[in-house]
Amino acid sequence: MEVVFADASLLVLNKPPGLLAVPGRGADKQDCLSARVQALYADALVVHRLDMATSGLMLMARGPDLQRALSALFEARQVDKTYVAIVDGLIPVDPLWQLIDLPVWADWEARPLRRVDPRGQPSQTRWRCVAHTEGPSPASRLELQPLTGRSHQLRVHMQALGHPILGDALYAPPHVAAQAPRLLLHARDLAFLHPVTDARLAFTAAAGF
């Protein structure tokens, strides 16, 4: 766990893949990013989460007042987030952003899986292909910007696009999941206005792939 930024109001962390963001159920799921951070900063509180398999930047608040203020920024879509992913197949490289606008539904009979379904919550993702990658099979490097914050949104949207993320054990077919030892999804950029000073903060953490 890397502390990217810390002040009296908030913390920005770089979460490694394979680490829970918050505790899960059971004694074996208590080690997580929030617990490790709270061992150093007792007043640290969770504002948003990343999937266990996803790496990258995550924001925590220093105390309940700041937690409410930062949560309000997320709810108002005033936090800019850019992820990088490597997906199956070749997509034309294009500097222009495209939009996926597909509702995401919690499949309660197949938890924790989610799927695109008209009954789901409105979900939007901006995306563009920035490069092709070398490997045993054709693959593309994408930049992704979730405009909404649904659980598994980016993974479900990439599956719906027909280009699941490499290493995705939940949403990719076995031959695509096997192409990487981890989910190739990383929260690279995070930018927002400081809730106390109104200063524009912007952070970047390079992906490990």
PyMOL commands that set and color helices and strands:
alter all, ss='L'
color gray80, all
select helices_A, chain A and resi 27-29+33-40+64-75+108-110+153-161+174-177
alter helices_A, ss='H'
color red, helices_A
select strands_A, chain A and resi 2-6+10-15+44-46+55-62+80-88+98-101+104-106+114-116+124-133+139-146+185-193+200-204
alter strands_A, ss='S'
color yellow, strands_A
deselect
rebuild
show_as cartoon
